[in-house]
Amino acid sequence: MGRIHEALQRAEEQREKLGGTPGGPASAREIVDRPAEPRGLVGGRLRGGLLRAARRARVVLSDSESAVTEQYRSLRARIQSIRRTRPLRTIVVTSALAGEGKTTTAVNLALSFGLDPERETCLVDADLRTPAVHRAFAELPPAGLAELLEGEAKLEEVLVRVPDTRLWVLPVRSLPAHPAELLSSRRMVRLLEELSERFETVLIDSPPVLGLPDGTTLVDLADATLLVIARGIASRSDLEAALERIDAGKVLGSVFNRAADAPPVYGSGRGSS
């Protein structure tokens, strides 16, 4: 907790601010990049503030020279470095509470990996209650994670590709009646195994670890966890409770964000009190 405590102290001193590719799945769909008219989860068009938010969510593509983009590149490089010492294919991106920016982090980290021309990356939206990954992209397949886990769709039917990248996205299309049961099912285990065989990196946007069991289920299934911490959202006790639910050996580090004039900051390891 030492690094988390120090980063939170620093944040408190600042003001709050806010197709297919070779080797990819043969018949997966491609995301059509139409920033003027992206579609929402239930088919409605995003306009005005929602459209601007969708563009901002993909800062790695929309502003490749920004300090924020550079931080995502640094985070990707750090993860690649860790891979030299341990197997690391599936990575959960989560937070203690909702609203800390885990989806934005997952999307842009996935895009950073996806810009590597030699490696395939998959981003999975595993939040079956309040999915948000789809808001960063323009088009959705007719089925998503829930249909796949319920046996109503095949993997090739739910994967979509971001143009000009090696990133594939597995979104949520519909909300199931029993999300916790699906995420803890044998089919979910097999899905992660299959994705690990197909892709160099599998990033999973997970529900928060505090509250319902969905987030901790995914943490247990993945190789590693990246914890996103936003200024003013989770208390120190929340962070301590969240870390208690994550195997210490699986914690890659933390991303601290939402501080004025400062891009997201990566802190490695769990630290000590």
C-alpha positions in Angstrom: 0.0 0.0 0.0 3.0 2.3 0.2 2.9 3.3 -3.5 -0.8 3.8 -3.5 -0.6 6.0 -0.4 2.1 8.2 -1.9 0.3 8.5 -5.3 -3.0 9.4 -3.6 -1.1 12.1 -1.6 0.3 13.5 -4.8 -3.1 13.5 -6.4 -4.6 15.3 -3.5 -2.2 18.2 -4.1 -3.6 18.7 -7.6 -7.0 19.9 -8.8 -9.4 17.4 -10.2 -9.8 17.4 -14.0 -11.1 16.2 -16.0 -10.2 -6.1 -43.4 -8.9 -8.5 -41.0 -5.3 -8.8 -40.3 -2.9 -11.7 -41.1 -3.1 -14.3 -38.5 -6.4 -13.0 -37.0 -9.7 -15.0 -36.6 -10.7 -15.9 -40.2 -14.3 -14.8 -40.3 -14.5 -12.2 -37.5 -16.2 -8.9 -38.4 -14.6 -5.6 -38.7 -15.5 -2.5 -36.7 -16.5 0.2 -39.2 -14.9 3.4 -38.0 -17.6 6.0 -38.5 -16.9 8.7 -35.9 -19.8 10.8 -37.1 -22.5 8.1 -36.3 -21.3 5.4 -33.8 -24.0 3.1 -32.6 -24.8 2.4 -28.9 -25.4 -1.0 -27.3 -29.1 -1.0 -28.1 -28.8 0.5 -31.6 -29.3 4.2 -30.9 -26.9 6.7 -32.4 -24.5 8.6 -30.1 -24.7 12.3 -30.6 -23.4 15.5 -28.9 -21.6 14.8 -25.6 -21.8 11.1 -26.0 -20.1 11.3 -29.4 -17.3 13.5 -28.0 -16.9 11.1 -25.1 -16.6 8.2 -27.5 -13.8 10.0 -29.3 -12.0 10.9 -26.1 -12.2 7.3 -25.0 -9.8 6.4 -27.8 -7.2 9.0 -27.0 -4.4 6.7 -28.3 -5.9 7.0 -31.8 -7.3 10.5 -31.6 -4.2 12.2 -30.1 -1.1 10.0 -30.7 1.3 12.6 -29.5 -0.3 13.5 -26.2 1.2 12.9 -22.8 -1.7 10.6 -21.9 -0.9 8.4 -25.0 2.7 8.3 -24.0 1.7 7.0 -20.6 -0.2 4.2 -22.1 2.8 3.3 -24.3 5.0 3.3 -21.2 2.5 1.0 -19.4 2.5 -1.3 -22.4 6.3 -1.4 -22.4 6.3 -2.2 -18.6 4.0 -5.1 -19.1 6.1 -6.4 -22.0 9.1 -6.2 -19.7 7.3 -8.2 -17.0 6.6 -10.9 -19.6 10.3 -11.7 -19.7 10.0 -13.1 -16.2 6.6 -14.8 -16.1 3.7 -16.0 -18.4 1.3 -13.2 -19.0 -1.5 -13.5 -21.5 -4.7 -12.6 -19.8 -4.8 -9.3 -17.8 -7.9 -8.0 -15.9 -8.3 -4.2 -15.8 -10.4 -3.4 -12.8 -11.0 -0.9 -9.9 -12.2 -0.9 -6.4 -15.4 1.0 -7.3 -17.3 2.1 -10.4 -16.4 5.4 -12.1 -12.6 5.2 -11.7 -11.8 5.0 -15.4 -11.1 1.3 -15.8 -12.8 1.1 -19.2 -11.0 4.1 -20.6 -7.7 2.5 -19.4 -8.6 -0.9 -20.8 -9.6 0.6 -24.2 -6.4 2.7 -24.6 -4.0 0.1 -23.3 -5.6 -2.4 -25.7 -5.2 0.1 -28.6 -1.5 0.6 -27.6 -1.0 -3.1 -27.8 -3.1 -3.3 -31.0 -0.8 -0.9 -32.8 2.0 -3.4 -32.6 2.1 -4.8 -36.2 3.5 -8.1 -35.2 1.2 -9.2 -32.4 -2.6 -9.8 -32.1 -4.5 -8.3 -29.1 -8.0 -8.9 -27.9 -10.1 -6.6 -25.6 -13.0 -8.4 -23.8 -15.8 -6.4 -22.2 -16.6 -8.7 -19.3 -18.9 -6.3 -17.5 -22.2 -8.0 -18.1 -24.2 -5.6 -15.9 -23.0 -2.1 -17.1 -20.8 -2.6 -20.2 -19.0 0.4 -21.6 -16.4 -0.8 -24.1 -18.8 -0.5 -27.0 -19.1 3.3 -26.4 -15.5 3.7 -27.8 -16.3 2.1 -31.1 -18.6 2.7 -34.0 -20.2 -0.6 -34.8 -21.2 -3.8 -33.0 -21.8 -7.4 -34.1 -25.2 -8.9 -33.7 -24.1 -10.9 -30.7 -21.6 -10.5 -27.9 -20.1 -12.1 -24.8 -23.4 -13.1 -23.2 -24.6 -14.9 -26.3 -21.2 -16.6 -26.7 -21.3 -17.9 -23.1 -24.9 -19.0 -23.5 -24.0 -21.1 -26.5 -26.0 -18.9 -28.9 -23.1 -17.6 -30.9 -19.6 -18.7 -32.1 -16.4 -16.8 -31.3 -15.9 -15.7 -34.9 -19.4 -14.1 -34.9 -18.7 -11.9 -31.9 -15.1 -10.7 -32.5 -14.7 -7.4 -34.3 -11.5 -5.7 -35.5 -10.5 -2.1 -35.1 -9.3 -0.9 -38.5 -5.6 -0.3 -39.1 -4.7 -2.1 -35.9 -4.2 -5.7 -34.7 -6.8 -5.2 -32.0 -9.9 -7.4 -31.8 -12.8 -6.5 -29.5 -15.3 -8.9 -27.9 -18.1 -6.6 -26.7 -21.3 -7.0 -24.8 -24.4 -6.9 -26.9 -27.2 -7.9 -24.5 -27.5 -8.1 -20.7 -28.0 -11.6 -19.4 -30.3 -12.6 -16.6 -27.5 -14.3 -14.6 -24.2 -12.6 -15.3 -22.3 -14.0 -12.2 -23.1 -17.5 -13.2 -22.0 -16.9 -16.8 -18.6 -15.4 -15.7 -17.9 -18.3 -13.4 -19.0 -20.9 -15.9 -16.8 -23.6 -17.5 -17.5 -21.9 -20.9 -15.8 -18.7 -19.6 -12.8 -20.7 -18.6 -12.6 -22.3 -22.0 -13.1 -18.9 -23.7 -10.1 -17.4 -21.9 -8.1 -20.5 -22.8 -9.0 -20.2 -26.5 -8.3 -16.4 -26.6 -4.9 -17.0 -24.9 -4.1 -19.4 -27.7 -5.2 -17.0 -30.5 -3.9 -13.7 -29.1 -0.6 -12.5 -27.6 -2.4 -10.3 -25.2 -6.0 -10.6 -23.8 -7.2 -7.5 -21.8 -10.4 -7.9 -19.8 -12.5 -4.9 -18.8 -13.9 -6.2 -15.5 -16.6 -5.0 -13.1 -15.2 -3.4 -9.9 -13.9 -5.9 -7.3 -15.9 -4.5 -4.4 -19.6 -5.4 -4.2 -20.9 -8.2 -6.5 -18.7 -11.2 -7.2 -18.2 -10.7 -10.9 -14.9 -8.8 -10.6 -13.2 -11.2 -8.3 -14.3 -14.1 -10.4 -12.5 -12.6 -13.4 -9.4 -11.7 -11.3 -9.2 -15.4 -10.2 -9.4 -16.6 -13.9 -6.8 -14.2 -15.3 -3.0 -14.3 -15.2 -2.7 -10.8 -13.7 -4.6 -7.7 -12.6 -4.1 -4.0 -13.2 -5.9 -1.8 -10.6 -7.2 1.6 -11.7 -7.5 4.3 -9.0 -9.2 7.6 -9.5 -8.8 10.6 -7.3 -11.8 11.2 -5.0 -13.6 8.0 -5.8 -12.3 5.1 -3.6 -11.2 5.7 0.0 -8.0 4.2 1.4 -10.1 1.6 3.1 -11.8 0.8 -0.2 -8.4 0.2 -1.8 -7.2 -2.0 1.0 -10.4 -4.0 0.8 -10.0 -4.4 -3.0 -6.4 -5.5 -2.7 -7.4 -8.1 -0.1 -9.6 -9.7 -2.8 -6.8 -9.9 -5.3 -4.0 -12.5 -5.1 -0.9 -10.4 -4.3 1.1 -12.4 -6.9 -1.3 -11.3 -9.6 -1.1 -7.5 -9.0 0.8 -6.0 -11.9 0.4 -2.5 -10.5 -1.9 0.5 -10.4 -2.9 3.3 -12.7 -3.7 6.6 -11.0 -5.7 9.1 -12.9 -8.0 12.2 -12.9 -5.5 14.7 -11.5 -5.1 18.1 -13.0 -2.3 18.7 -15.5 -1.1 15.1 -15.0 -1.7 12.0 -17.3 -2.4 8.6 -15.8 0.5 7.4 -13.7 1.5 3.8 -13.4 2.7 2.4 -10.1 4.2 -1.1 -10.1 3.7 -3.7 -7.5 1.5 -3.9 -4.5 3.9 -2.1 -2.2 4.0 -2.3 1.6 2.3 -0.4 4.3 
